[in-house]
Amino acid sequence: MSTANANELGTEPPHDDQEYDGIHELDNPQPTWFKLIMVGTVIFAGAYWYWYHWGGSGKSIHQTYDAEYAEYRARRATIEAAEGAAISEESLAALAADGGAMTRGKAVFVQSCASCHTENGRGLVGPNLTDDFQIHGATRSDIYNTVKVGVPDKGMISWAPVLAPNDLAAVAAYVSTLRHTNVAEGKPPQGEKVAPFGK
């Protein structure tokens, strides 16, 4: 039986010369450079896996990120501790009596706080800052801490990462000067009644 007839019947015998349907397959070896690249890739992959994932001293991108983030948080905590030590009831009262600081504090308030408290502090989404009620604490320092850490469950962000330390203190001191000014058409009282700040 000829090869053509065997193909037609589907009973083609095996061919040692790897020829099929008139196409002759050559059994050429892979080039040496290709084999070297393949072997090098396998060796590199094994070394990489050991170095970064299986006991080596290499750090993965996740470990590197965690280490850098921990370092950042430590530096930030140090800076915040130093800034916090400089903020007191007395220092905020002094800022509230400083005309230049209050000009700056008002500018920051109008730019960053007016969307929730209105430009004169009478309250909109946020509470009225001009009456004699305060939701979080009663002191200037409490106002500063509220501005600094925010009130996330009420939608107020932490302003510490956004504002410069001097601006943060200035705007908190400025807010303290709004108390008991009782702007007309202010939002109804919220929180506990507190005394006006002394001069």
N, C-alpha and C positions, 0 to 999 in steps of 0.2 A: 504494500500500500504506500502510495506516495505521501510526502509530507502535506501537500495541499489537500489530498483526500482525507487524511487523518484530521486536519484542522476543521474541515467541513463537518466531520462526524463528531467532533468534540472529543476525540480519543487520541489527541496528540501525545506522542511519547516524550519523555523528558529529553532535553537537549543539553549536552555537556558544553556546547559552544555558546549557550545563552542567546540563541537566536529565536525570535518570535515574530511571526507575521512579517517576515522580511526585514526586521530590524535587528541588527546585531549589537548586543550590549557589550561594551568593553569593560573589563575588570581592572581599571587603572587604580593604583594605590593613591591615597590622599597625599598631597604635597607635604613635605617635611615641615614647612613653616606653619601649615594649618594644624598639624598634629602638635607642634610645640605650643601654639596659642591655646589649643584646647586643654593640653596638660597643664599649662601655666594657669589657665582660668580655674581649673579644678583645684590646684594647689592654693591659689589665692583665696578662693571661696572657703576652703577648709581653714586656712590661717585666719581669715577675717572672722569666721564663725567662732573660732576658739578665742581670739583676742577680745572680741566685743560681747560674746554671749555665753561663753562656756569656760569661765575661769580666768581669762586673761585680764590684764589691768586696763584695757581700753574701755572707754565709757561710750555708751550709746547716746544718740541724740536726746533721748528722754532723760537719761541720767545727767547729761550736761545741762539740759534745761532746768531740771530740778535743782541742781547745785547752784546755778546762776540765779534762779528765782529765790532760793533760800538766802543767798548773799544779798540780793536786792532788798528783801524784806528785813534783814538784819540792819542794813544801812538805813533804810527808811525808818525803822523803829528808833534807831539812835537819833536821827535828825528830828523826828517828831517829839521824842523825849526832851531834847534840847529846846525845841520851840515851845513845847508845853510848859517847861519850867519858866520860860520868860513871860508866859501869859498868866495873869492873876486878876482878881477883881480890881486891884489898885491900878494895874497897868491899863486895863480896859477903861476904867474911869478916867485915867489921864488922857487916853486917846479920845474919849468922848468930849473932853474939854479942849482938844487941840483942833483949831479951825482947819488947818491943812489936812490933817488925818480925816476929818469929817467930810471935807470936799472929796477926797479920794474914796472914802467909804460910801458916800452917796452915789458917786459915779459907778462904782462896782455894783451897788445895789440895783440901780436903774438898769444896768446892762445884764446882770445875771439873775436878779431876784424878782423883778417887776412882773414877769410873765405869770407868776403865781401869787404874788402879794400886792400887785399894782405898784405904780411908780411912787405913791405916797404911803404905801404900807397898809392900806385899809383892808386888804385881804380879797382874794378871789378864789383860786383853788386852795391856796394856803391860808392860814389863819390871819385875822386882823392883828397887826403888830402895834396898833396905835391905842388900843384900849388898855385896861389895867388887869389883863388876864394873860397867863402864860401856860402853855401846855406842858412843856418839858422844863421842869425846875422853876427857879424864881430869880436867879442871879444873872449878872452879865456873863459870868463864866459858863453858866448853863446855856445861854444863847450862843456863845462861842463854840461850845462842844456840839450843839445841835447843827450849827452851820458846818462845822468841821466833819462830823461823821454822817450827817444827813439823817433822814427818817425813811428808810427804804420802803417800809410797808405803806407809807403814805405818798410815795412817789418822789420824795425829796432826795436828791443824790448827795453823796459826800462831796463837799467842795474842796476838801484838802488836796486832792490830786489835781484840781483845776486851777485854783487861785494860788498866787504867791503868798507866803506866810504873812507878809505885811498887809496884803490886801484882805486876807482872811480875818486878821485881827481888826482892821479898820472897818470892814463891813459889819462885823459883830458889834463893835462899839457904836457904829451908826444906828444899827437896829435898836440898841438900848436907848438911844435918844428919842426914838419914836414913841416909846411907852408913855401912856397917859396924855398924848396929844389929842386923842379922840377925834380923828378925822370924820367929817360928815359922811353918811352913807357907808359906814364901815360894816364889815361882816359881823354877824352876831358873835358874842363872846364864846371862847372855847378855852377849856383848861381851868386852872385855879386862879382866883383873884389874888393879886400881888400888889405890894406897895410901889409907888413910883420910885424911880432911882433917885438917890441923892445927887447933888451936884459935885 
